[in-house]
């Protein structure tokens, strides 16, 4: 029944599947970025978040000194 349009179907169905997959991947990536930014916003707004940010900065500074020491040696 679809034999007259089989050539068109052979091109359109895989193309539609590929586009749908790309949109799904982009939606998942966008959702992950949104949740990361939302957690950062909550971290900035909450009073306990300021302490957590300070701890993260100190940890990063400590890691930086260790990595630089390792790179030099």
C-alpha positions in Angstrom: 0.0 0.0 0.0 2.9 2.4 0.7 5.0 1.1 -2.1 4.5 4.2 -4.3 6.0 6.4 -1.6 8.6 3.9 -0.3 11.5 6.1 -1.6 10.2 9.1 0.2 9.5 7.0 3.4 13.0 5.5 3.3 14.4 9.1 3.5 11.9 10.7 5.8 11.5 8.1 8.6 15.3 7.9 9.4 15.5 11.7 9.2 12.6 12.2 11.5 14.1 9.6 13.9 17.5 11.4 13.9 15.9 14.8 14.4 13.8 13.5 17.3 16.9 11.9 18.9 18.9 15.2 18.6 16.0 17.2 20.2 15.8 14.7 23.0 19.6 15.0 23.6 19.4 18.8 23.6 16.4 18.7 26.0 18.3 16.5 28.4 21.4 18.7 28.2 19.4 21.8 28.7 17.6 20.3 31.7 20.9 19.3 33.3 22.3 22.8 32.8 19.1 24.2 34.3 19.3 22.1 37.4 22.9 22.9 37.9 22.2 26.6 37.7 19.2 26.3 39.9 21.3 24.5 42.6 23.9 27.3 42.3 21.2 29.9 42.7 19.8 28.2 45.8 23.3 28.0 47.1 23.8 31.7 46.7 20.4 32.6 48.2 20.5 30.5 51.3 22.4 31.7 54.4 24.1 28.3 54.8 25.1 28.5 51.1 27.6 31.3 51.8 29.5 29.1 54.2 29.4 26.2 51.6 30.7 28.6 48.9 33.5 29.6 51.2 34.4 26.0 51.9 34.4 25.2 48.2 36.7 28.2 47.5 39.1 27.0 50.2 39.1 23.5 48.9 39.7 24.7 45.3 42.6 26.9 46.5 44.1 23.9 48.4 43.7 21.7 45.3 45.3 24.3 43.2 48.4 24.5 45.4 48.7 20.7 45.4 48.4 20.5 41.6 51.0 23.3 41.1 53.4 21.6 43.5 52.9 18.4 41.6 53.4 20.1 38.2 56.6 21.8 39.4 58.1 18.6 40.8 
